[in-house]
Amino acid sequence: MPTEQSAIESVLNETRRFPPPAPGEVGAARWLIDSADAYRAMYERSLADPDGFFEEVTADLHWFRPWERAVEFKAPDAKWFLGGKTNLCYNCLDRHVENDRGNEVALVWEGEPIQPNGQPEIVTYTYRELLREVCKFANVLKKLGVRKGDVVTIYMGMVPELAIACLACARIGAVHSVIFGGFSSQAIVDRVVDADSRVIVTCDGAWRRGHVVPLKENVDAAVNELQASGGAGAGSLLRDQQIDYVVYLKRTRNQIVWHADRDYAWRDLMVMADEWCPCEELDSEDDAFILYTSGSTGKPKGIRHTVGGYMVHTYLTSKYVFNLIPGLATPKRPDPLPDGQLFWCTADVGWITGHSYIIYGILAARVPSLMYEGAPNFPAEDRFWAMVERHKVTQFYTAPTAIRAFMKWGQEHVEKHDLSSLQVLGTVGEPINPEAWMWYREFIGRGVCPIVDTWWQTETGGHMLTTLPGVHDTKPGSCGVPFFGVDAAICDEQGNEISGGGGLLAIRKPWPSILRGVWGDRDRFVSTYWTKFNVDGALDNGDGVSPYYFPGDGAHRDPDGYFWILGRVDDVINVSGHRLGTMEVESALVSHPSVVEAAVVGMPHEIKGTGIAAFCTLEPNEMPKDAAGMDRLRAALTAHVAEQIGAIAKPDQIRFTDALPKTRSGKIMRRLLRDVAAGVQQIKQDTTTLEDFTVLARLHESKES
Ligand code: WT7
């Protein structure tokens, strides 16, 4: 029964709305779905008759053996497309080649460096060419002993070989674990150990803003640490972990150390590899990949996705949310660039966004995918817009943090370029502030391109809440309505729907690409996602599992049924559109010899949306005597966090204090620290459980610099 009570306050009062463009208004010949009635009919059928709905929409995809039942669910375990046999790589590549599309462009890649001729390097692959490279690398992996179900760690820059490595794993049923190239060697150690991975694919280095990120060196440091602790024998935290092979692609030609016992150059292996590798006929529920993401406690968790459901959901969302139409007539491009639509997602493949919307969903939908190697401001702040113009990009997908940076850099960088090829704009990663949304629409979208604000997570595999470009009015700051197969609601902790105001976002039914688990940690899977909503007392009886999925976000739904995400409700901070557990940053700080205890919270940040504020108590006598000493310690701690996790986790603010506010039971009261970090002078919150009241007063004095 709906209740009126509102669990979370929502403050945004945004009333602007924009209708979908008329046919022809943005250059697209047509919209795949162009009426609210058509959307509603498909949506309702997707929930009421999943077998019928998914049979129709998955008919374009290839199944070695057709599935028999769409879904089977006993919380928390969902299975999709039962009995089906298929393969992601086959559907991204072979299927198009079989259908006589082998000569169409699949991937367009642009490198970061500007060559002596003043142009960047551009490489294109047709489906046939990509298939050949993927087959070769699949054979390389097999030669290295990789079998179905083995985890292959991929730690590379944004080069085509990254996509090739992923697809090669998918082809033979190996499970890839891509680690974002911005993470440190410690992050590699943690993930390799957790996944029990024995092969790492990397690059000598990656280009980023004109500099080389030493990827191979980071891998070496990780492998050396693994070997050192592996030798420590029983009792070692790291178990007996051995990396057998490191395959490295030479991209930046920086100096590397070569280890004869394990290092192999990508090209040396590829020249010897066979050009054909048969495709493994995988079960729908076989593992496709794992991808690590942060939680509020403990080390990052390896989110498990399986073959059939992930394929179907990323394909469907790519097609309908971005309105991908293979062969749609568009302005002519110079050779060797393809005609038709060209989709560009600016994310890194190290995040789920890149997995789903640079590689799998887009290739499956048969529209060429543009992949860019480097930074948005190299060699200048107009790089993205120069690229949109050069490649005549039709769909552009980025993050609010990037949009805020573009705004700050100024619209003159945009106005230098012809962006008239753009048809649909997308945003993902965090709530977008209406001001940034309006700027995006006006300056990038010429005031006509529809914006799709897609809410989803690493765990959901693909879009969950969004508008469809030819269907829905858009509202700045709202992510819209549920996609096909998604039953979303705002609930209280009993699982009752809340009709007015904010509450917890709940997904009440499984969808095809729902995470299947946390790698090697069943308890964490259950406790993180399936113990929030006590629907009909489900948590109190039996196995204590909720029938609803808990994403960890607060949200509210307006009278039109549009969702507005209010942000995380747990101790996870969303920095530049990516989740970081406060606990990870805290452990990194505490591992520095000067720090005794640390508490980390999010704080408002102009570009990143949320920045990181750290409160540290120090060892006796470690408190610096003067401001210069404090700055030195801050710099040292910042560098330490970057080394432990990666630059993305660097605190924006570090304060030293002699005590942290705690409850009587010793829990750090982060909600109070959030106010302190945000500069709230008068704390109006409930402080009755605070153990030592003077701590708060002293914290306010622990000014930032
Ligand atoms: C969290 C997931 C999905 C790929 C990028 C991040 C926040 C994501 C939106 C959006 C408001 C959003 C949520 C979510 N988030 N998209 N359109 N509007 N918030 O993936 O690292 O798994 O983070 O990002 O808080 O739970 P992720």
Boltz pocket constraint, residues with backbone or C-beta under 6 A from the ligand:
constraints:
  - pocket:
      binder: B
      contacts: [[A, 293], [A, 351], [A, 352], [A, 353], [A, 427], [A, 428], [A, 429], [A, 430], [A, 431], [A, 432], [A, 453], [A, 454], [A, 455], [A, 456], [A, 457], [A, 458], [A, 459], [A, 465], [A, 479], [A, 551], [A, 552], [A, 553], [A, 565], [A, 567], [A, 568], [A, 574], [A, 577], [A, 578], [A, 579]]
      max_distance: 6.0
